Amino acid sequence: MRSANLAILAPLCCGLLACTQTSDLPASQAKNDETAPATVADAKSAPAIRSAVAGLTLAPMLKRVSPAVVNISVDSTVQVKNPLLDNPEFRQFFHLPADAKPETQRVHAVGSGVIFDARHGYVLTNNHVVTDADKILVTLNDRRQIAATLVAADPKSDVAVLKISADHLTDLPLGQSKNLRVGDFVVAIGDPFGVGQAATFGIVSALGRDDVGIEGYEDFIQTDASINPGNSGGALIDMSGRLVGINTAILSRSNGNVGVGFAIPIDMANAIARELIAHGKVSRGELGVVAQDVTPALSRALGIQANAGAVISDVRPGSVAASAGIKIGDVITAIDGQPLLTSGQLRNVIGAKQPGASVRISVLRDGKPLDIRTSLGRPEGEKTQQASATTAVAAKAPPAGRLSGVTLMPIPADSELHGKVTGVYVAGVASGSGADEAGLAEGDVIVSADRKPVATPTDLARIVEAQNKDKPVLLRVQRGDSALFLAIG
């Protein structure tokens, strides 16, 4: 706490120093300058203030924690495929066999890591730092280089655990990321661009970023402490020198820092790491639903008084959710009494629980609260997303009004959804139209409007025309393997 208090004092001390500069003016000039600001400290107090400011430093804390942050260098072999080898004429001209193997290339990359268990030699880092590694070398702060082995990794959260064998290791004490607040000071430590260990200072800019779209499970800490390539897997620490996050990604158009960095909260990373060490994998509970965020437009279209939560846009047949009675259009507002703000938070909360765990799900159905109790299931295998193909089929005239600009037609035979769902295929959406702004896209299949099934463009037009003009029209759309709600108008 002492360091944090001194840091807060720094701007005040600097302000006092600025105010004392008037006392350095000649007496005559100060006397004649009626607009000069009032002096808050005389010249005798300036050295004391300057001394206090000079004493504000993170050096002792960084000296204590830096040995726990390591450099990770990775050698891997990747296949380099020449697209010309797919051309039979090219292979024939150069007398290349049809089963010619692609060339391989050695790749060297660098990242960072954190020793979080010195006794057992466990190092925490990002999965993307060590993916496909043939050789992993850890360089300690004292320049010792040690070969590391991969214990296990979890690509969905981008967490990996390495193991090294060495004496006199230093680990970082773990903080509690749940206690972080926006505005708290933090320091990022890592090996940017592989030039050597460096520390940067900043604040917690935001918490609970679950919609960045780079990992399967996201609950990022956002910080303006400078994070650059090579910092991945490094430490985000608080002013007491406790580990509160694992630096993971930046938002940038130039591949350099612009003050928007993301770190995995240590509460989440540590829980995953312990499970990887114990079991070699992470087991996550699953409901079997597809959800999206509640928006003001969706709230009005659903006729509910809610500005947060997760709208259920699809329920997988045979899933735990289906057995428990969760329905499409339900809005999940809390899990075990913990309020939910977003659909990403729903996924994180459910994913943090073990299969078989009992949960209480608070739901709004047709505006009425409802509690559902069930036990979580196990995730199915990952589904493969396929791009839908379209063919030229006679399109129907778009309905007037709120769906103007939308071109509709029957689901084409070469669409992946043909024969699987009943609905109307969106052949085109005019740029700038209300449907375009709401997120309707070419290739979508509208399966219901105002919770009524749609089979033809005529069905859709009739439902839309009968809809209250003061209320957005609620469309349920099938998009590949996923379903979602859109509110238009």
Residue pairs with C-beta under 8 A, 6 or more apart in sequence:
1 240
3 58
3 61
3 239
3 240
4 185
4 239
4 240
6 55
6 56
7 56
7 185
7 239
9 52
9 56
10 53
10 56
13 49
13 52
13 53
13 56
14 53
16 40
16 41
16 49
17 46
17 49
17 50
17 53
19 37
19 39
19 40
19 41
20 39
20 40
20 41
20 42
20 43
20 45
20 46
20 49
22 30
22 36
22 37
22 39
23 30
23 39
23 41
23 42
23 43
23 46
24 43
25 33
25 36
30 36
41 49
58 187
58 199
58 201
58 239
61 239
61 240
61 241
62 187
62 189
62 199
64 241
65 172
65 189
65 235
65 237
65 241
66 141
66 189
66 197
66 199
67 140
67 141
67 142
67 170
68 114
68 115
68 116
68 118
68 141
68 170
68 171
68 172
68 235
69 112
69 113
69 114
69 115
69 141
69 172
69 189
69 190
69 197
69 234
69 235
70 112
70 113
70 114
70 115
70 123
70 138
70 139
70 140
70 141
71 110
71 111
71 112
71 113
71 138
71 139
71 191
71 194
71 196
71 197
72 110
72 111
72 112
72 113
72 123
72 125
72 129
72 130
72 136
72 137
72 138
72 139
72 148
72 162
72 233
73 108
73 109
73 110
73 136
73 137
73 139
73 194
74 108
74 109
74 110
74 111
74 129
74 130
74 133
74 135
74 136
74 137
75 106
75 107
75 108
75 133
75 134
75 135
75 137
76 106
76 107
76 109
76 131
76 132
76 133
76 134
76 135
77 104
77 105
77 106
77 107
77 132
77 134
78 104
78 105
78 107
78 132
79 102
79 103
79 104
79 105
80 102
80 103
80 104
80 105
81 102
81 103
82 102
82 103
84 90
85 91
85 96
85 100
85 102
88 98
90 96
91 97
91 98
91 100
109 129
110 191
110 193
110 194
110 230
111 125
111 126
111 129
111 130
111 190
111 191
111 230
111 231
111 232
111 233
111 234
112 125
112 129
112 189
112 190
112 191
112 230
112 231
112 232
112 233
112 234
112 235
112 247
113 123
113 124
113 125
113 129
113 138
113 162
113 233
113 234
114 123
114 124
114 125
114 172
114 233
114 234
114 235
114 243
114 246
115 121
115 122
115 123
115 124
115 169
115 170
115 171
115 172
116 122
116 123
116 124
116 171
116 172
116 174
116 243
116 270
116 273
117 171
118 169
118 170
118 171
119 171
120 163
121 163
121 164
121 165
121 166
121 169
122 151
122 161
122 162
122 163
122 273
122 277
123 138
123 148
123 161
123 162
123 163
123 164
124 159
124 160
124 161
124 233
124 246
124 269
124 270
124 273
125 160
125 161
125 162
125 232
125 233
125 246
126 158
126 159
126 160
126 232
126 233
126 246
126 248
127 153
127 154
127 155
127 157
127 158
127 159
127 160
128 158
128 232
129 160
129 232
129 233
130 136
130 150
130 153
130 160
130 162
131 153
131 155
133 150
135 147
136 147
136 148
136 149
136 150
136 162
137 145
137 146
137 147
137 148
138 145
138 146
138 147
138 148
138 162
138 164
139 145
139 146
140 146
140 166
140 169
141 197
144 166
146 164
146 165
146 166
147 164
148 162
148 163
148 164
149 162
149 163
150 160
150 161
150 162
151 160
151 161
151 162
151 163
151 276
151 277
151 280
152 160
152 161
152 276
152 277
152 280
152 281
153 159
153 160
153 161
153 276
154 160
154 272
154 276
154 281
154 282
155 216
156 215
156 216
156 217
156 282
156 284
157 215
157 216
157 217
157 264
157 268
157 269
157 272
157 282
158 214
158 215
158 248
158 264
159 246
159 264
159 269
159 272
159 273
159 276
160 233
160 276
161 273
161 276
161 277
172 235
172 237
172 241
172 242
172 243
173 241
173 242
173 243
174 242
174 243
174 266
174 270
175 237
175 238
175 240
175 242
175 243
175 244
175 266
176 244
176 266
176 267
177 221
177 244
177 245
177 265
177 266
177 267
177 268
178 265
178 267
180 204
180 207
180 221
180 238
180 244
180 265
181 204
181 207
182 203
182 204
182 205
182 206
182 207
183 203
183 204
184 203
184 204
184 238
184 239
185 201
185 202
185 203
185 238
185 239
186 201
186 202
186 203
186 204
186 221
186 223
186 225
186 236
186 237
186 238
186 239
186 244
186 245
187 199
187 200
187 201
187 202
187 225
187 236
187 237
187 239
188 199
188 200
188 202
188 223
188 225
188 226
188 227
188 231
188 234
188 235
188 236
188 247
188 261
188 263
189 197
189 198
189 199
189 234
189 235
189 236
189 237
190 197
190 198
190 227
190 230
190 231
190 232
190 233
190 234
190 235
190 247
191 197
191 198
191 230
191 231
191 234
192 198
192 226
192 227
192 228
192 229
192 230
192 231
193 228
193 229
193 230
194 230
195 230
200 225
200 226
200 227
201 225
202 223
202 224
202 225
202 226
202 259
203 223
203 224
203 225
204 221
204 222
204 223
205 222
205 223
205 224
205 259
205 260
206 221
206 222
207 221
207 222
208 219
208 220
208 341
208 345
209 218
209 219
209 220
209 221
209 222
209 262
210 218
210 219
210 220
210 342
210 344
210 345
210 347
210 348
211 218
211 293
211 342
211 344
212 218
212 220
212 249
212 251
212 262
214 248
214 249
214 262
215 248
217 268
217 347
217 348
217 351
218 344
218 348
219 264
219 265
219 268
219 344
219 345
219 348
220 248
220 249
220 262
220 263
220 264
220 265
221 236
221 244
221 245
221 262
221 263
221 264
221 265
222 260
222 261
222 262
223 236
223 245
223 261
223 262
223 263
224 259
224 260
224 261
225 236
225 261
226 257
226 259
226 261
227 234
227 247
227 249
227 250
227 257
227 261
227 262
227 263
228 250
228 256
228 257
229 255
229 256
231 247
231 261
232 247
232 248
232 249
233 246
233 247
233 248
234 246
234 247
235 243
235 245
235 246
235 247
236 243
236 244
236 245
236 246
236 247
236 263
237 243
237 244
238 244
243 266
244 263
244 265
244 266
245 263
245 264
245 265
245 266
245 269
246 263
246 264
246 266
246 269
247 261
247 262
247 263
248 262
248 263
248 264
249 261
249 262
250 256
250 257
250 258
250 260
250 261
250 262
251 258
251 260
251 261
251 262
252 258
252 260
268 348
268 352
271 352
272 282
275 281
275 282
275 283
276 282
283 354
283 355
283 378
284 350
284 351
284 352
284 353
284 354
284 355
284 379
285 350
285 351
285 353
285 354
285 355
285 356
285 357
285 359
285 376
285 377
285 378
286 319
286 320
286 350
286 351
286 355
286 376
286 377
286 378
286 379
286 380
287 319
287 320
287 321
287 326
287 350
287 374
287 376
287 377
288 315
288 316
288 318
288 319
288 320
288 321
288 322
288 377
289 312
289 314
289 315
289 316
289 319
289 321
289 326
290 312
290 313
290 314
290 315
290 316
290 482
290 483
290 484
291 310
291 311
291 312
291 313
291 332
291 343
291 346
291 347
292 298
292 310
292 311
292 313
292 343
292 484
292 485
293 310
293 311
293 342
293 343
293 344
294 306
294 307
294 308
294 309
294 310
294 311
294 331
295 487
296 307
297 438
297 472
297 487
298 311
298 472
298 474
298 485
298 487
299 305
299 306
299 307
300 471
300 472
300 487
301 471
301 472
301 473
301 474
301 485
301 487
302 311
302 329
302 331
302 474
302 485
303 366
303 367
303 471
304 331
304 364
304 367
305 367
306 331
306 333
306 364
308 333
308 339
308 340
308 341
308 342
309 331
309 332
309 333
309 340
309 341
309 364
310 331
310 332
310 340
310 342
310 343
310 345
310 346
311 329
311 330
311 331
311 343
311 485
312 321
312 326
312 327
312 328
312 329
312 330
312 331
312 332
313 328
313 476
313 482
313 483
313 484
313 485
314 328
314 482
314 483
314 484
315 321
315 322
315 326
315 327
315 328
316 322
316 380
319 377
320 374
320 375
320 376
320 377
321 374
323 374
324 361
324 372
324 373
324 374
325 372
326 332
326 361
326 363
326 372
327 365
328 476
328 483
329 365
329 451
329 485
330 363
330 364
330 365
331 363
331 364
331 365
332 340
332 346
332 361
332 362
332 363
333 339
333 340
333 362
333 363
333 364
333 369
334 340
334 361
334 362
335 346
335 349
335 350
335 359
335 360
335 361
335 362
336 359
336 360
337 360
337 362
338 349
340 346
340 349
350 359
350 376
353 359
353 376
354 376
355 376
355 377
355 378
356 375
356 376
357 375
357 376
358 373
358 374
358 375
359 373
359 374
359 375
359 376
360 371
360 372
360 373
361 371
361 372
361 373
361 374
362 369
362 370
362 371
363 369
363 370
363 371
363 372
364 370
383 481
385 480
385 481
386 416
386 480
387 480
388 415
388 416
388 417
388 443
388 480
389 412
389 414
389 415
389 416
390 412
390 414
390 415
390 425
390 427
390 442
390 443
391 412
391 413
391 414
393 409
393 410
393 412
393 427
394 409
395 407
395 408
395 409
395 427
395 428
396 407
396 408
396 409
396 457
397 457
398 404
398 405
398 406
398 407
398 408
398 457
399 406
399 408
399 457
399 460
399 461
399 464
399 465
400 461
401 464
401 465
401 489
402 434
402 435
402 464
402 472
402 473
402 488
402 489
403 434
403 435
403 460
403 461
403 464
403 473
403 488
404 430
404 433
404 434
405 429
405 430
405 432
405 433
405 434
405 435
405 436
406 426
406 428
406 429
406 430
406 433
406 435
406 440
407 426
407 427
407 428
407 429
408 424
408 425
408 426
408 427
408 446
408 457
408 460
409 424
409 425
409 427
409 457
410 424
410 425
410 456
411 417
411 418
411 421
411 423
411 424
411 425
411 445
412 418
412 425
415 425
415 443
415 445
416 480
417 423
417 445
417 478
421 445
421 447
421 478
422 447
422 453
422 454
422 455
423 445
423 446
423 447
423 448
423 454
423 455
423 478
424 445
424 446
424 454
424 455
424 456
424 457
424 459
424 460
425 443
425 444
425 445
426 440
426 441
426 442
426 443
426 444
426 445
426 446
427 442
428 442
429 435
429 436
429 440
429 441
429 442
430 436
434 488
434 489
435 488
438 486
438 487
438 488
439 486
440 475
440 477
440 486
440 488
441 479
443 479
444 477
444 478
444 479
445 477
445 478
445 479
446 454
446 460
446 475
446 476
446 477
447 453
447 454
447 476
447 477
447 478
447 483
448 454
448 475
448 476
449 459
449 460
449 463
449 464
449 467
449 473
449 474
449 475
449 476
450 463
450 464
450 466
450 467
450 473
450 474
451 474
451 476
452 459
452 463
453 459
454 460
454 463
463 473
464 473
467 473
469 489
471 489
472 487
472 488
472 489
473 487
473 488
473 489
474 485
474 486
474 487
475 485
475 486
475 487
475 488
476 483
476 484
476 485
477 483
477 484
477 485
477 486
